[in-house]
Amino acid sequence: MNRIERLATRFRDAIEAALNAGKFRNDVNFCRFPSGCCGHTSDLLAKFFYESGIRTWYISGEYKGESSWNAQNHAWLQTEDGTIIDITGDQFKNHKRILRYEKRVYVGEMDHFHRLFEMREPVIGYEEVGPDWLGETKVQRITRERYEKIQNYL
């Protein structure tokens, strides 16, 4: 297991430990982790990697399948060399057929599952951003609080 995979697994384990300890009981997104929170999780994981000296980019995509009315969205991280880091892919474990994916932590090359998603622009690189002169926004506060809860289990 390489460093990126160790860090990604450690972060996923910390989220699950915080979840099991009831830290996300009142969190609309994280109370049902990993389902429905791949974007938020990718943001937090990007911060963790940034603090570990690893630069990543936020990737999101949409799978439409045969119709756009039941499109599925997904997000993950990618390194400069194209390595995918996805710690929420298993939210698709109950899907049937083509979108079924059971990998709890995936670190590697673009695989069949991730190719199913049409990438959106822009691909966003993570940069540390602090509160502006108006103070911390609600979104910044929620993100900070989530990250602090996870940090307690790293």
Protein Blocks (a to p, Z undefined) as FASTA:
>chain_A
ZZklmmmmmmmmmmmmmmmnopmmmgmklmmocghplmmmmmmmmmmmmmnopacddddd
ddekjafklcccddddddfkopacdfklmmmmmpghjlpcfbfbacddddfklmmpccdd
dddddddddddfkopcfklmmmmmmmmmmmmmZZ
